[in-house]
């Protein structure tokens, strides 16, 4: 019997611009997706569902824009 695993890596979509951080190193991690980024990701998800109907495991970055 031959077992295999498919691994799919997806990078987050377009995030909001990084405003002046005043030295705040955590500001980048808190950037959410932009409206355009959300729309593009929703379209991507629709396409993925058509070729990959079932997902068994999801691992995500802790960044806000990857949730």
Protein Blocks (a to p, Z undefined) as FASTA:
>chain_A
ZZdddddddddddddddddekhpaklmmmpccdfklmmmmmmmmmmmmmmmmbcfbdcdd
fbfklZZ
